[in-house]
Amino acid sequence: MTSIRDLLGESLGVGETHRLRLVERDGTLVANHPNDASPMDVAVVEGLDLLEERPPTSPVAVEIVGRVVDDQIAGRVVDADPGNAAKSDNGEASR
C-alpha cells in the first residue's frame, strides 16, 4: 500500500542528485525543485564549504535530503565543479 509519505518522497526526490542553479534568498541558497510536481523548492543548507562563491555562477550538484528547512526541502552540495555536469547521479539537466 502506498502511503502519503511515499508519494511525497517521490515528488520531492529525496536521495536524488540534480545539477541546480542556486540563488540567494533571505540569506539562504535556494533553487527551483527540478521536479515540477514538487510542492517545495530546495534550500541548500549542507555542503556549503564546497562552494567558492555564494551563490555560485554555475549549476552545482545538489542531493535532496529528507528534511524541511523554512518550508523548503533541504539539499546538500555534493559537487561544485561545473566540469562534472554530465556526471550527475541521475543524469538530470540543470534548471
Number of C-alpha atoms within 10 A of each C-alpha: 4 6 8 9 8 11 11 14 14 15 16 24 20 17 14 16 24 29 30 24 19 23 17 14 11 6 8 15 19 23 23 16 22 20 14 11 11 17 13 18 19 28 27 25 16 15 15 16 9 13 15 11 11 13 17 16 12 16 21 26 25 29 26 22 20 13 11 13 12 9 12 17 24 23 30 18 22 19 21 22 14 14 10 12 21 13 13 20 14 11 12 17 13 16 13
